[in-house]
Amino acid sequence: MKAIVDCNSFYASCERLFKPALNGKPVVVLSNNDGCIVSRTDEAKALGIQMAGPYYQNKAEILKNNVAVFSSNYHLYGDMSKRVMDTLRLLAPEVEVYSVDESFLDLSGIDANKLYDYAMFVKQTTELWTGIPVSVGVAPSKVLSKVANRLAKKDKLGTKGVLILQTPQQQMEALQKTAVEDIWGVGSAGSKTLRMFNINTAWDLRNMSEAWAGKNLGGVVGVRLVKELNGIPCIEMKDPLSKKKMIATTRMFGRAVFELKELKEAVATYIARAAEKLRRQSGAAGAVSIFLVSNNYQSQDHYAPSSRSAYVALPSATYLTNVLIAYVMPLVEALYQKGSKYIKAGIILTDIVPCAMVQYNLFETPESAASQKLMHIIDNVNFGMGTDMLKFATAGTKKNWKMRQELRSNRFTTKWDELCWVK
Ligand SMILES: [Mg+2]
């Protein structure tokens, strides 16, 4: 059996944790630049506030109902996520972190008649140790465990946040209650196709033949989905030790950027952030891509976003921020078009290899001990004293382009000067 543990309204729950006065009250969290609503508590959902709805469209409703609003506080969410995942790793033999607030657990070793008690123990321990409420779905396959989790969340009173789909009867009832749109991995395009065939619930889909799924639902993917719904596991647990093969940092700017200098600052800042992640997994990148997104006036109030990108393969893989910056700056210069209105930029590190396996060529010397030490010191200082305490000058000092986060709460768990005060 497999379990999926999913944090309830994760970002909003992180906010509520440090403001207990908000318990039982509606809370929403906004996306980058305070654009859209990305997390809602049950109380906010009950008011009809839509997921991914633009903030400005919901503002009247939010003010009227005294909804607490927060900008995204990724330092806080990242740290709370780590605490939840660390807890799960202590409780289960095998954990696959699936997203910032969800993990699959392999329950192969657990006695069939102890599954409920175990799942409840995982839920209660996680909540006790981290303060973040979670729901647990348990079933023979990943897709079914997601179905279970969703139903556990929807009926928190009835299920106490834990649902086990063990018997055929339990599975049938759960699948009949699940619309095709709500199946993990189906998406809106997929569900339209299914509805055309008059397949409306997960139960309808489960009863289709594998041959039919192969023909009508994109081959192997469709067959796998039908098998998973039948409780036959096809999507295996991923190796928790596998490291990212690609590291990307992309952000919207807080305001439009026109100057090359500011664009370079932003890209250098993103490189520094990505290189830090790269060093954390002891990797070195063999290539870098960058892209710049502009939104230029065409005619009659019409703006057209367009993206330009460039790629450079490095002579040998590296994790040194300064080397990466030096290779990428000419790309920014080449892509930059004077007069363009830039709204977003991003960098992607690829061809990642373990640092120990970097191949040097005749003309390249391995990273010198001094540069390695420098990176180590920068990472330590920035970790202990705050992001960007030490940085390369190319990354700029003013950062007027940085995203808007006007309603951000304190970074309670990662910054000494933003600790929670208890009166
Ligand atoms: Mg969640």
Residues whose N, C-alpha, C, O or C-beta is under 5 A from the ligand:
A	BS01	MG	D6 C7 N8 S9 F10 D101
